[in-house]
Amino acid sequence: MLTARRRYSASRFRLPPPKPPTPPPSPPPEPPQPLNLDAVRRKVLLVLHTVEKDVAVFKKRWMRYNDFDDAEKWIDYANLVLVKSWAKQDKNTVFTLDAFVTVLSGLNETEKLQQLMLAPEYTQLKKICDRDAAFREFRASIYKRLKDAILYHMDKCCLSFIEETEGLDIQPVKDYEAKLVEYKIGLRGQFEHMDALNTELQESKCSVLQHLAEYDKVVHYMEETLETVIKMCAPARRWLEADEGYVRKLENGIFDLNQKRRCLKDEIKQMQHRKGDIKIRACRRSYSANRVGMQVQEKLNEQNNFSRRQMTARENVGRLEVQLERKRAKLRDMQHDLLDLRKMEPSTSKKANTIFRQQRALYEEIRSLETRLTRLNGEMFCLKTEKKDSYVQMHELENIWVSSQNNQQRAFVKLHHHTRTLKDVNEELEDVGRRIYLLRRIKELKSRADTIQKLYLGYTREEAVESKAPDRIIDVFKMTAMNIGRGWEALYHELPFDPPRDYHTRSRDIEVLDMGTYGQDAGFQEMALRSLDRWRRLSRCADVRELTLALKKLRRYDMVQKIEKYMLRASINNIK
């Protein structure tokens, strides 16, 4: 009779057979979509406030008293309960915490087992089991609420829209994107930490005796989980505050850029007026230089004329001297003839009078020729003096002409430099206008109500990048390959890869590129273009922005400026 009762009691408290595995539950439906970004922020703030309040209530109710000194008594009492209830028939049988809760809840069914409930360990173990069940339910609830709020709503809605900048370095968007990355990394790390703590708790529940022996660690894991939840609320709240102030930062950025644009416009007006003055001054100097050049040319012509006049005067002087010498010789002959005639005939003879008249006429001719010769010598002296003065004036004019030429050259160089500076300022003004347009577009995206629907229906960053980058990335690659030269290997090592590739893998890629050109005379431009094409094929994050960041690491700011100007012109053409 006693044996049958024991068998009946043993069969009554024996654990039920294991149930067949149930199919995994269907995933829970996604939370409803909010109407606008303010609704998202209010909803997430309400979730964070509720979670912090629930954690405080849970701590006050379940984590207030922690006494781990009775762990050995708990283990002995658990073994006694399992033996008395005939649940443990073998020493090697391992009971989970859930199975022990089932055994512990069946102690009040018989009078003999009810005596075990009078022990203080029963109350303590009952509290441990209740705490475990409450923590399990509470942890699942707050984990789901936080995951929905952070990974579903905030990660989808609180965006910086940095893809809209198209690789331009816009400071408000860049700063907020850096904060987003920091917040996401921190929050995902906290979620992973919670998952690791939950894994430790689940492993401790595999054996109730181990669970009781290491209950101080179990309570530490619970407290660490609750502290992690509190730690997650602070960065999530800061994320919401940063997203709420993002529109204000965009407005401040637009205001600053408008101020800069006004300053640039005023500077352009002043430079245009200055350019007009410089152009007028350059034209005046050019006119002065041309006028002095004409004067120099006139002096040269005058020198040539002086030379011709001197030659003519010399020829006339030579002819007069010859004639004068002949006349003088003739006069001397006539004087000799006249003396000889006077010796032979009287001086009043007809022949003597004729010779005398001829001598007088010849003497008059000689005096006339001497007068002409004197006049020609004076003219030659005047020509010589004038030619000398003309040489002095021409030398002075040449100095003035050289100085005028230098002034003209400096004026036109200054005009060219001013024109180039004005062109750079105009390009900077276009760049500022493009940045203002992009900031206004991002502000509009953050403020419009239909942005939420686009974000939830698939308006993702990858699509935004793919719809813009491939149109111009090939031209940017060609531009980079033309200017990078020997630095293409260093650029390939600086480029980001997703999935990542270490240094040795990239070195092998470079060797493969070199082997691909075996027997060919491939220059740096061809190798750089092939390396960039390989980067685009192997990396999911290959775009213009990442290329400019890699060039900045190499301090190739000249190429970065060229790429940004090209992207700006292409964007402005698309807008037009």
C-alpha positions, 0 to 999 in steps of 0.5 A, spaced: 500 500 500 505 504 501 509 502 495 503 504 491 502 511 494 509 512 493 509 510 486 502 514 485 506 520 488 512 519 484 508 519 478 504 525 480 510 529 481 514 527 475 516 532 470 511 531 463 514 529 457 518 534 452 513 537 448 514 537 440 518 543 437 513 548 435 514 552 429 518 559 430 513 565 431 511 569 426 515 576 426 511 581 429 508 587 425 512 593 424 510 599 428 505 604 424 508 609 420 508 616 424 505 622 420 512 627 421 518 628 424 516 631 430 511 625 431 517 621 431 521 625 436 515 625 441 514 618 440 521 616 441 521 621 447 515 618 450 518 611 449 525 613 453 521 616 458 517 610 460 523 605 459 527 610 464 520 610 469 519 602 468 526 601 470 526 605 476 520 601 478 523 594 477 529 596 481 525 598 487 520 592 486 525 586 484 532 589 485 532 592 492 534 586 497 540 582 494 542 576 499 547 571 497 550 568 503 545 563 503 547 560 496 549 553 499 542 553 503 539 554 497 542 548 493 541 544 499 534 545 499 533 545 492 536 538 492 531 536 498 525 538 494 527 535 488 528 528 492 522 529 496 518 530 490 521 524 486 522 529 481 530 527 481 531 519 481 538 520 478 544 524 481 546 526 474 539 529 472 540 536 470 534 541 472 533 547 468 530 553 472 523 553 469 523 545 470 525 547 478 519 552 478 514 547 476 516 542 481 516 548 486 509 550 484 507 543 486 509 543 493 502 545 496 498 539 493 500 534 498 501 535 506 507 532 506 510 536 501 507 542 504 512 542 510 517 544 505 514 550 504 515 552 511 522 553 511 525 560 509 529 557 503 522 556 500 520 564 500 527 566 498 527 561 492 520 563 490 522 570 490 528 568 486 524 565 481 519 570 481 524 575 480 527 571 474 520 571 471 519 578 472 526 580 469 525 576 463 518 579 461 521 586 463 527 585 459 523 583 453 518 588 453 524 594 454 528 591 448 523 591 443 520 598 445 528 600 445 529 597 438 523 599 435 524 606 437 531 607 435 533 602 430 526 602 426 524 610 427 530 614 429 535 610 424 530 611 418 528 618 420 533 622 423 538 622 417 543 628 415 541 627 408 549 627 406 548 624 400 545 630 397 551 634 398 554 630 392 561 630 395 561 637 397 564 639 404 558 642 407 560 643 415 553 643 418 551 636 414 558 633 416 558 635 423 551 632 424 553 626 420 559 625 424 554 625 430 550 620 427 555 615 426 558 616 433 550 615 436 549 609 432 556 606 433 554 607 441 547 604 441 549 598 437 554 597 442 549 597 447 544 593 444 550 588 443 552 588 450 545 587 452 545 581 447 551 578 451 548 579 458 542 575 456 546 570 453 550 569 459 543 569 463 540 564 459 546 559 460 546 560 467 538 557 467 540 551 464 542 548 471 538 550 477 544 548 481 549 552 477 544 558 477 543 558 485 551 557 486 552 563 481 546 567 483 551 573 485 553 573 477 546 573 475 544 579 479 550 582 477 548 581 469 541 583 471 543 590 474 548 591 468 542 590 463 538 595 467 544 600 467 545 599 460 538 600 458 539 607 462 545 608 458 542 607 452 537 613 453 542 618 454 545 618 447 538 616 444 535 623 447 542 627 445 540 624 438 533 626 438 536 633 440 541 634 435 536 632 430 531 637 432 536 642 432 539 640 425 534 644 422 536 650 426 544 649 424 542 648 417 538 655 417 544 658 420 549 655 415 544 658 410 545 665 413 552 664 414 553 662 406 548 668 404 552 673 408 558 670 405 555 671 398 553 678 399 560 679 401 563 676 395 558 680 390 560 686 393 567 684 392 566 682 385 563 689 384 569 693 387 573 688 383 569 690 376 570 697 378 577 696 379 578 692 373 575 698 369 580 703 372 586 698 371 583 697 364 583 704 362 590 705 365 593 700 361 590 702 355 592 709 356 599 706 358 599 702 351 597 709 347 602 713 351 607 707 349 605 707 342 605 715 341 612 714 344 614 709 339 611 713 333 616 719 336 622 714 336 620 712 329 620 719 327 627 721 330 629 715 326 627 717 320 629 724 321 636 721 322 636 718 316 634 724 313 640 728 316 644 723 313 642 724 306 642 731 307 649 731 309 651 726 304 648 731 299 651 737 302 658 734 302 657 732 294 655 739 293 661 742 297 666 737 293 663 740 287 664 747 289 671 746 291 673 742 285 670 748 281 673 753 285 680 750 285 679 750 277 677 757 277 683 759 282 688 755 277 685 759 271 685 766 275 692 764 276 694 763 269 690 769 267 694 773 271 701 770 269 698 771 262 696 779 263 703 780 266 707 777 260 702 781 256 704 788 260 711 786 258 710 786 251 704 791 250 702 797 253 697 796 259 691 800 255 691 795 249 685 792 247 688 785 248 690 787 255 683 790 257 680 784 255 684 779 259 683 784 265 675 784 264 676 776 264 680 776 270 675 781 273 669 776 271 673 770 274 674 773 280 667 775 281 665 767 280 671 765 285 668 770 290 661 767 289 663 760 289 667 761 296 660 765 299 656 758 296 662 754 299 662 758 306 654 757 306 654 750 305 660 749 310 655 752 315 649 748 313 653 742 314 655 744 321 648 746 323 646 739 320 651 736 324 649 739 330 641 738 329 643 731 328 647 730 334 641 733 338 636 729 334 641 723 337 640 725 344 632 726 343 632 719 340 636 716 346 631 720 351 625 717 347 628 710 347 628 710 354 621 713 355 619 708 350 622 702 354 619 705 360 612 705 357 613 698 354 614 696 361 609 700 364 604 697 359 606 690 360 605 691 368 599 694 367 596 688 362 599 683 367 595 686 373 589 686 369 590 679 367 591 677 374 585 681 376 581 678 371 583 671 373 582 673 381 575 675 379 574 669 375 576 665 381 571 669 386 566 668 381 567 661 381 567 661 389 560 665 388 557 659 384 560 654 389 557 658 395 550 658 391 550 651 390 552 650 397 546 654 399 541 650 394 543 644 397 542 646 404 535 649 402 534 642 399 536 638 405 532 643 410 526 642 405 527 634 406 527 635 413 521 639 414 516 636 409 511 631 411 512 626 405 519 625 407 517 620 412 513 616 407 519 616 402 523 614 408 519 608 410 517 606 403 524 605 401 528 612 400 534 609 402 541 612 402 544 607 397 538 609 392 540 616 393 547 615 391 546 610 386 542 615 382 547 621 382 554 618 383 555 613 376 553 619 372 560 623 373 564 618 377 567 616 370 569 623 368 572 624 376 576 618 375 579 620 368 581 627 371 584 623 377 588 619 373 591 624 369 593 628 375 595 623 380 602 621 377 606 616 381 601 617 387 596 612 384 599 606 389 598 610 395 591 613 393 589 605 392 592 604 399 588 610 402 581 608 398 576 605 403 573 598 401 566 595 403 567 589 404 574 591 407 581 589 404 587 589 408 594 592 406 597 585 404 590 584 399 591 591 396 598 590 395 596 583 391 591 587 387 597 592 385 601 586 383 595 583 379 594 590 375 602 590 374 601 583 371 596 585 367 600 590 363 606 585 362 609 586 355 605 593 354 608 600 356 602 602 360 603 609 363 601 612 370 595 615 367 593 608 365 595 604 371 591 609 376 585 609 371 585 601 372 586 601 380 580 606 380 576 602 376 578 596 380 576 600 387 569 601 384 568 594 382 570 591 389 567 596 394 560 598 395 562 605 398 566 607 391 563 614 390 566 621 389 566 623 396 570 617 398 575 619 393 576 626 395 577 624 402 582 619 400 586 625 396 585 629 402 589 624 406 594 624 401 594 632 401 592 633 394 588 639 395 589 641 388 585 635 385 580 636 390 579 643 388 578 641 381 573 635 382 569 639 387 569 645 381 567 640 376 562 637 380 559 644 382 559 646 374 555 639 373 550 640 378 549 647 376 548 645 369 543 639 371 539 644 375 539 649 369 
